[in-house]
C-alpha cells in the first residue's frame, strides 16, 4: 500500500539540538530508497511561496500564502510503499523530523477499476 508522508516543520521543536546519531535525513533517505520503502520525496518551498486556490460560487479565488494559519507548515513529502500502516509507522518513526517536527501518514485512496 502506498502512503503519502507529509513532513511538517515545527519551529518550536526545531530549536532543540539535533541528535546526529539519529537525525541524519540523508541516511534515512538512503536506507529507505535501498529497501524500496521510499518511492520518492521532495522538500517544499516555504509557506511564503505558497499559492492557495478555491472555487466558490463559480469564481476562482487565488491567494498568496499557505492554506492554513498555523505555526507549523508542510516542509516536504515522501511517498512510501509499505505492506501496512504498522510498517509505514516503523519507517516514518526513524525520520529525523519525527523529533524536530511531525509526520503525517495518509494512505493513497486508489480509484477502483
N, C-alpha and C positions, 0 to 999 in steps of 0.2 A: 504494500500500500504506500502511496506517495503522501508525504506531509510537507506543508509549507511551514517553515520555521521563521517567524518574524524575530529579528534581533532588535531588542528595544533598549535604547540608551537611557540611563537614569543618571542625571548629573550629580545627584547626591551620593549614589553608590560609587560612582566613578572617582570620587575623592579619596577612596581607600586605596592604599598602595597595592598594586597587583602582585600576585604570588607567581614569580617566573617559573616555578615548578609545574603549575597547572594552568597558567593564564597565557599560554602561547598560542594565539589563534592560527598561526601558520602551521604549527604542529597538529592542531585539531583538524585543519583542512587536509593536510597530507594524509593523516591516518584514516579519515573518513572517505576521502577520494579513493585511497588504495583498497579499502574494504568494500567499496560500492555503496555505502550508506548515504553518501552525499553525491547528488547528481550534479548540482551546480549551486552557485551562490554569488552574490554581489553586494558591495557596500552601496549605500544610497547617499545622495547629496543631502545636506542639512535641511531642516524644515523651511528655512527662509527661501529655499529654491523650489518649494513645492507649489503646485497649482491644483486647486480643487474645483470640481465641477458638479453641478446638479442640473437636472431638467425639471422645472416646476411650471405648471400651467402653460405648457408648450414653449417655454422660453429656456434657453440655456444660460445658466448663471456660472460664470467663471471668476474665481477669486484667487489671489495670490496667497501663499502660505499653506500651512498644514490643515488637514480636515478636522482636527480637534484642538481645543485649547487645553494643553497639558504640558507639564514639565518634561515628561518622558516623550521620546519620539522614536519612530522606526528608523534604525540606523542601517539595516541591511536585511537580507533574507537568504535562506538556503532551502533547497528542495531536497528532501530526504526520501530514500526508498528503504522502508523497513517492513518487517513481517507484521508488526502490530504496534499499538501505542506504547506498550512496555519497552520495546526495542527503541522506538523513537525517543522516549524519555531518557533511556540509557545513553543514547548518542548525544542528545541535547544537554544532558547534565554535565558533560565534560567540556562544553563550550565555555570559553573564558567569560562571556557575557552573562552566564548564569550567576556569576559573582559580582559583576560590575554593572549589571542592568537586569534584564529579564528576557526570557524566551517564551514565545507563544507558539504552540504546535496546532496546526489545523489540518485535518485530513482533506485530501482532494475529494471533491464530490463529482465523480465522473458521470458523463452522460451515458445513459443506458442505450445500448444497441444499435 
